[in-house]
């Protein structure tokens, strides 16, 4: 695990040296760090398992411990004047999985660790999901995380028009939007 933390820190240094302005640590969709956060994939009985809530003062809550260790190592290497974000899962879309309340708790921990932006994702953690796909399927999650955790959010999903993005940002439901299929908007 220490080697993985070190690898993430080295990747942040490489991104810094390459001149990137924004770095986002992926803690979603069942990938390595996301697998620690989800109760569906983290069945550990050691200090890296259990509740996200935990005692946030001392014990940061088992499942969030390793992702936060990685984030802290990246934060140490990433310039303070550049945006550092994290992608988190707001819902596993499966019974017993991550909920938006879990995501809000994680977002608050990330803010305390120096996170500037949370990209909101959902699903992809396990095969047995019940997804809901419509153009605004992640916006309600983004809205709650933004307003309850006090962090800038980026709404993603099936957003495909500038009008959709403008509506979401103007309504205060997200600070940024990631659009899909934008190349189709300019005729390419």
Rosetta silent file (secondary structure, phi, psi, omega in degrees, C-alpha in Angstrom):
SEQUENCE: XXXXXXXXXXXXXXXXXXXXXXXXXXXXXXXXXXXXXXXXXXXXXXXXXXXXXXXXXXXXXXXXXXXXXXXXXXXXXXXXXXXXXXXXXXXXXXXXXXXXXXXXXXXXXXXXXXXXXXXXXXXXXXXXXXXXXXXXXXXXXXXXXXXXXXXXXXXXXXXXXXXXXXXXXXXXXXXXXXXXXXXXXXXX
SCORE:     score description
SCORE:     0.000 S_00000001
   1 L     0.000  -35.807  178.464    0.000    0.000    0.000 S_00000001
   2 H   -63.693  -37.246  178.717    2.895    2.356    0.711 S_00000001
   3 H   -65.375  -36.660  178.972    4.209    1.765   -2.810 S_00000001
   4 H   -66.636  -43.692  176.667    0.817    2.705   -4.262 S_00000001
   5 H   -57.541  -46.122  179.514    0.753    5.938   -2.257 S_00000001
   6 H   -62.285  -39.358  178.697    4.246    6.700   -3.524 S_00000001
   7 H   -64.613  -41.137  176.860    3.222    5.945   -7.121 S_00000001
   8 H   -62.848  -41.567  178.717    0.286    8.352   -6.919 S_00000001
   9 H   -63.696  -41.413  178.598    2.591   11.060   -5.527 S_00000001
  10 H   -64.750  -38.143  177.755    5.086   10.439   -8.344 S_00000001
  11 H   -64.149  -38.619  177.418    2.277   10.671  -10.907 S_00000001
  12 H   -63.068  -41.260  177.267    1.254   14.040   -9.429 S_00000001
  13 H   -62.472  -42.153  178.731    4.840   15.268   -9.809 S_00000001
  14 H   -62.795  -42.227  178.403    4.891   14.111  -13.428 S_00000001
  15 H   -64.540  -40.657  177.502    1.608   15.914  -14.123 S_00000001
  16 H   -60.770  -49.660 -177.919    2.964   19.048  -12.451 S_00000001
  17 H   -65.773  -26.879  177.638    6.173   18.927  -14.472 S_00000001
  18 L   -78.446   -9.203  175.399    4.192   18.358  -17.680 S_00000001
  19 L    93.287   13.500  177.885    2.378   21.638  -17.004 S_00000001
  20 L   -65.544  145.101  179.943   -1.116   20.426  -16.201 S_00000001
  21 L   -95.939  -23.319 -176.896   -3.309   22.985  -14.420 S_00000001
  22 E  -133.514  138.713  176.346   -5.833   20.559  -12.920 S_00000001
  23 E  -131.197  132.792  179.690   -5.377   17.107  -11.432 S_00000001
  24 E  -124.146  124.005  177.658   -8.234   14.795  -10.439 S_00000001
  25 E   -88.821  122.066 -176.110   -7.679   11.672   -8.327 S_00000001
  26 E   -82.950  112.877  178.396  -10.150    8.974   -9.379 S_00000001
  27 E  -120.353   34.760 -172.294  -11.875    7.477   -6.329 S_00000001
  28 L  -130.339  178.179  169.032  -14.956    6.199   -8.162 S_00000001
  29 L    54.042   27.084  176.440  -16.541    3.420  -10.224 S_00000001
  30 L    78.875    3.024  173.440  -14.896    0.517   -8.397 S_00000001
  31 L   -65.738  179.233 -170.553  -11.367    1.414   -9.442 S_00000001
  32 H   -46.854  -59.090 -176.286   -8.691    0.924   -6.784 S_00000001
  33 H   -70.116  -35.254  176.077   -9.518    3.854   -4.492 S_00000001
  34 H   -64.520  -31.708  179.919  -13.235    3.577   -5.184 S_00000001
  35 H   -68.727  -23.462  173.849  -13.136   -0.087   -4.171 S_00000001
  36 H   -74.596  -37.111 -174.537  -12.033    1.006   -0.703 S_00000001
  37 H   -75.134  -30.372 -175.779  -14.913    3.482   -0.388 S_00000001
  38 L   -83.555  132.979  175.547  -17.758    1.164   -1.388 S_00000001
  39 L   -69.068  -14.534  178.536  -19.229   -1.209    1.200 S_00000001
  40 L   -77.493  -26.488 -176.869  -19.927   -3.613   -1.679 S_00000001
  41 L  -114.691  -17.680  178.824  -16.242   -4.099   -2.473 S_00000001
  42 L  -101.666  101.813  178.811  -14.490   -3.265    0.805 S_00000001
  43 L  -110.332   20.830 -176.663  -14.973   -6.183    3.174 S_00000001
  44 L   -67.028  146.271  177.866  -11.786   -5.499    5.133 S_00000001
  45 L  -109.549    7.460  179.680  -11.788   -6.057    8.879 S_00000001
  46 L   -97.776 -160.350 -178.140   -8.633   -4.001    9.518 S_00000001
  47 L   -67.893   -8.486 -178.182   -8.145   -0.222    9.800 S_00000001
  48 L  -105.589   19.408  177.593   -9.036    0.165    6.096 S_00000001
  49 L  -129.358 -177.664  176.684  -12.585   -1.201    6.350 S_00000001
  50 L    93.578 -157.392 -175.768  -15.815   -0.340    8.119 S_00000001
  51 L   -71.983  144.389  172.082  -17.824    2.863    8.214 S_00000001
  52 L   -71.115  -40.521 -177.124  -16.930    6.003    6.292 S_00000001
  53 L   -56.976  -60.535  178.934  -18.345    8.154    9.072 S_00000001
  54 L    45.520 -159.988  173.811  -16.223    6.822   11.902 S_00000001
  55 L   -98.336   96.479 -172.066  -14.763    9.315   14.327 S_00000001
  56 L   -60.600  -26.073  179.218  -13.672   11.968   11.845 S_00000001
  57 L   -64.567  -51.601 -177.194  -11.521   13.682   14.488 S_00000001
  58 L  -108.586  -60.965  178.370   -9.128   10.800   15.132 S_00000001
  59 L   -92.427  114.151 -173.190  -10.188    7.754   13.163 S_00000001
  60 L   -76.341    9.626  176.649  -11.157    8.992    9.713 S_00000001
  61 L    87.735  102.019 -174.182  -13.458    6.075    9.129 S_00000001
  62 H   -23.636  -62.038 -173.298  -11.984    2.882    7.789 S_00000001
  63 H   -63.645  -27.201 -179.492  -13.124    2.812    4.168 S_00000001
  64 H   -87.094  -12.023 -173.257  -11.970    6.385    3.544 S_00000001
  65 H   -56.836  -55.193 -176.165   -8.578    5.936    5.209 S_00000001
  66 H   -67.471  -46.483  176.237   -6.533    4.662    2.244 S_00000001
  67 H   -56.457  -36.635  178.584   -8.062    6.962   -0.400 S_00000001
  68 H   -71.641  -31.975  174.577   -7.370    9.907    1.926 S_00000001
  69 H   -64.228  -42.687  177.327   -3.779    8.749    2.445 S_00000001
  70 H   -63.399  -46.579 -178.925   -3.335    8.722   -1.321 S_00000001
  71 H   -60.120  -41.568  179.697   -5.002   12.117   -1.660 S_00000001
  72 H   -62.439  -39.975  178.789   -2.742   13.609    1.040 S_00000001
  73 H   -65.499  -40.041  177.546    0.366   12.344   -0.766 S_00000001
  74 H   -67.274  -44.430  179.530   -0.861   13.852   -4.029 S_00000001
  75 H   -58.300  -38.267  178.926   -1.791   17.130   -2.299 S_00000001
  76 H   -63.768  -28.402 -177.610    1.767   17.312   -0.884 S_00000001
  77 H   -97.218  -18.549 -174.798    3.210   17.131   -4.398 S_00000001
  78 L   -90.863  133.276 -179.400    0.635   19.214   -6.259 S_00000001
  79 L   -58.470  138.386 -178.664    1.123   23.013   -6.297 S_00000001
  80 L   -63.796  -24.316 -178.172   -1.314   24.865   -4.046 S_00000001
  81 L   -88.067    6.498  176.011   -2.093   27.345   -6.829 S_00000001
  82 L  -116.127  149.928 -176.660   -3.400   24.578   -9.124 S_00000001
  83 E   -72.761  130.488  173.516   -6.739   22.812   -8.798 S_00000001
  84 E  -121.186  123.598 -178.600   -6.718   19.390   -7.173 S_00000001
  85 E  -126.742 -179.268  177.293   -9.911   17.393   -7.314 S_00000001
  86 E  -145.387  142.349  172.524  -11.286   13.921   -6.775 S_00000001
  87 E   -95.810  127.056  178.642  -13.894   11.840   -8.558 S_00000001
  88 E  -127.935  156.663  177.648  -16.227   10.095   -6.130 S_00000001
  89 E   -89.537  124.175  178.881  -19.193    7.776   -6.475 S_00000001
  90 L   -88.683  -19.113  176.162  -22.448    9.291   -5.236 S_00000001
  91 L  -161.765  134.319  174.709  -24.344    6.009   -5.587 S_00000001
  92 L   -79.177  -10.165 -176.775  -23.345    2.452   -6.445 S_00000001
  93 L    57.653   34.354  178.621  -26.893    1.947   -7.772 S_00000001
  94 L  -146.377  144.258 -179.683  -26.970   -1.341   -5.886 S_00000001
  95 L   -55.821  130.029  178.864  -28.563   -2.428   -2.626 S_00000001
  96 L    83.333    4.010 -177.345  -26.171   -1.958    0.287 S_00000001
  97 L   -92.685 -172.007  178.531  -23.816    0.228   -1.736 S_00000001
  98 L   -58.366  139.016  177.890  -22.547    3.771   -1.484 S_00000001
  99 L  -116.151  169.948  177.975  -25.226    6.409   -1.001 S_00000001
 100 H   -63.889  -31.476  176.105  -25.220   10.139   -1.585 S_00000001
 101 H   -64.260  -39.297  174.383  -24.919   10.594    2.194 S_00000001
 102 H   -61.016  -44.043 -178.512  -21.696    8.526    2.097 S_00000001
 103 H   -63.100  -38.494  177.250  -20.473   10.689   -0.783 S_00000001
 104 H   -63.487  -42.657  177.741  -21.184   13.866    1.178 S_00000001
 105 H   -61.186  -43.545  178.496  -19.179   12.480    4.123 S_00000001
 106 H   -64.505  -43.681  179.800  -16.275   11.622    1.779 S_00000001
 107 H   -60.028  -40.653  177.843  -16.473   15.043    0.118 S_00000001
 108 H   -63.002  -41.753  177.446  -16.244   16.747    3.523 S_00000001
 109 H   -63.698  -39.740  178.147  -13.166   14.669    4.383 S_00000001
 110 H   -65.180  -41.542  177.244  -11.636   15.584    1.024 S_00000001
 111 H   -59.046  -44.804  178.292  -12.303   19.290    1.583 S_00000001
 112 H   -61.271  -26.854 -179.779  -10.525   19.014    4.943 S_00000001
 113 L   -89.447    2.156  177.093   -7.609   17.384    3.083 S_00000001
 114 L    99.618   20.725  178.819   -7.335   20.281    0.611 S_00000001
 115 L   -78.024  133.893 -178.990   -9.619   19.171   -2.220 S_00000001
 116 L   -97.446  -24.093 -170.906  -10.764   21.990   -4.503 S_00000001
 117 E  -151.896  137.270  174.866  -13.238   20.150   -6.743 S_00000001
 118 E  -116.557  122.271  172.155  -15.340   16.980   -6.619 S_00000001
 119 E   -89.720  126.349 -173.132  -16.335   15.278   -9.857 S_00000001
 120 E   -96.454  127.693  179.579  -19.549   13.366   -9.209 S_00000001
 121 E  -129.963  174.874  175.900  -19.983    9.887  -10.648 S_00000001
 122 L  -157.871  153.974  175.986  -22.278    6.902  -10.044 S_00000001
 123 L    70.959 -174.915  176.678  -22.445    3.190  -10.736 S_00000001
 124 L    80.894   -0.913 -177.254  -19.783    0.976  -12.224 S_00000001
 125 L   -79.710  -44.262  179.394  -18.713   -0.498   -8.897 S_00000001
 126 L  -133.613  164.285 -178.607  -20.359   -3.898   -9.247 S_00000001
 127 L   -67.786  -36.729 -172.455  -22.174   -5.732  -12.038 S_00000001
 128 L   -84.802   64.477 -179.936  -25.560   -5.857  -10.328 S_00000001
 129 L  -103.916  161.599  174.880  -26.484   -2.206  -10.666 S_00000001
 130 L  -122.613   78.209 -175.261  -29.761   -0.524  -11.448 S_00000001
 131 L   -70.530  157.076  174.695  -28.616    2.533  -13.407 S_00000001
 132 L  -128.785  109.230 -178.720  -30.702    5.547  -14.277 S_00000001
 133 L  -112.596  116.202  168.756  -29.499    7.341  -17.384 S_00000001
 134 L  -148.389  171.545 -174.444  -31.011   10.602  -18.495 S_00000001
 135 L   -58.251  -21.189 -176.414  -29.340   13.905  -19.328 S_00000001
 136 L  -117.743   23.856 -170.055  -29.429   15.031  -15.693 S_00000001
 137 L   -65.408  -19.260  177.401  -28.883   11.726  -13.891 S_00000001
 138 L  -107.147   -4.877 -174.240  -25.898   12.949  -11.842 S_00000001
 139 H   -66.800  -40.171 -179.915  -26.976   16.549  -11.332 S_00000001
 140 H   -63.516  -36.887  176.142  -29.047   15.926   -8.200 S_00000001
 141 H   -65.194  -45.990  179.095  -26.030   14.228   -6.597 S_00000001
 142 H   -57.796  -44.151 -179.576  -23.771   17.097   -7.615 S_00000001
 143 H   -58.154  -50.702 -178.611  -26.253   19.580   -6.173 S_00000001
 144 H   -64.645  -44.929 -178.445  -26.400   17.879   -2.762 S_00000001
 145 H   -63.831  -43.863 -179.963  -22.648   17.331   -2.507 S_00000001
 146 H   -58.382  -48.369 -173.281  -21.920   20.917   -3.564 S_00000001
 147 H   -82.800  -31.906 -178.483  -24.317   22.442   -1.097 S_00000001
 148 H   -90.013  -27.460  178.535  -23.961   20.064    1.857 S_00000001
 149 H   -98.206  -12.073  178.733  -20.198   19.516    1.728 S_00000001
 150 L    67.138   44.992 -179.271  -19.354   23.067    0.684 S_00000001
 151 L  -134.752  147.566  174.105  -17.158   22.101   -2.258 S_00000001
 152 E   -64.927  139.059  179.366  -17.132   22.994   -5.936 S_00000001
 153 E  -124.694  157.252  173.275  -18.529   20.155   -8.030 S_00000001
 154 E  -119.288  117.830  177.021  -18.375   19.049  -11.631 S_00000001
 155 E   -81.764  138.565  179.508  -21.523   17.410  -12.963 S_00000001
 156 L  -129.902 -166.756  177.348  -20.977   14.659  -15.510 S_00000001
 157 L   114.604 -140.010 -175.308  -23.100   12.031  -17.169 S_00000001
 158 L   -91.921   35.117  178.720  -25.147   12.278  -20.316 S_00000001
 159 L   -79.143  126.983 -174.994  -24.776   16.046  -20.640 S_00000001
 160 L  -134.726    6.407  179.619  -24.370   16.922  -24.279 S_00000001
 161 L  -136.180  153.014  177.419  -25.300   20.543  -24.809 S_00000001
 162 H   -64.916  -35.147  177.487  -24.039   23.921  -23.759 S_00000001
 163 H   -61.029  -42.370  177.448  -27.622   24.861  -22.824 S_00000001
 164 H   -61.078  -47.324 -179.601  -27.773   21.965  -20.353 S_00000001
 165 H   -61.270  -45.799  179.162  -24.447   23.006  -18.808 S_00000001
 166 H   -60.497  -40.688  179.222  -25.489   26.664  -18.569 S_00000001
 167 H   -63.181  -44.963 -178.825  -28.774   25.708  -16.899 S_00000001
 168 H   -64.421  -46.826 -178.938  -27.040   23.505  -14.314 S_00000001
 169 H   -68.197  -43.850 -179.839  -24.368   26.070  -13.457 S_00000001
 170 H   -62.635  -31.206  179.296  -26.811   29.016  -13.407 S_00000001
 171 L   -81.751   -3.749  179.544  -29.077   27.098  -11.014 S_00000001
 172 L    74.716   23.895 -178.879  -26.162   26.513   -8.629 S_00000001
 173 L   -91.416  -13.650  176.002  -26.349   22.742   -8.979 S_00000001
 174 L  -163.247  164.029  178.304  -22.696   22.426  -10.058 S_00000001
 175 L  -100.381  -24.994  178.042  -19.746   24.694  -10.738 S_00000001
 176 E  -140.896  160.358  174.942  -18.565   22.918  -13.882 S_00000001
 177 E  -134.441  139.268  174.449  -20.041   20.424  -16.326 S_00000001
 178 L  -100.990  115.136 -176.290  -18.304   17.760  -18.363 S_00000001
 179 L   -94.258  142.705  174.146  -20.038   17.504  -21.721 S_00000001
 180 L  -104.833  144.226  176.458  -20.126   14.401  -23.902 S_00000001
 181 L    71.864   24.219 -178.940  -20.305   14.603  -27.656 S_00000001
 182 H   -63.003  -30.958  178.823  -19.228   18.246  -27.819 S_00000001
 183 H   -58.721  -26.500  178.995  -17.445   17.544  -31.119 S_00000001
 184 H   -73.454  -22.628 -178.382  -20.899   16.988  -32.613 S_00000001
 185 H   -72.829  -28.834 -177.227  -21.921   20.519  -31.640 S_00000001
 186 L  -102.483   13.800  172.370  -19.347   22.176  -33.874 S_00000001
 187 L    86.291    2.481  178.036  -20.006   19.986  -36.931 S_00000001
 188 L   -79.564    0.000    0.000  -16.921   17.724  -36.764 S_00000001
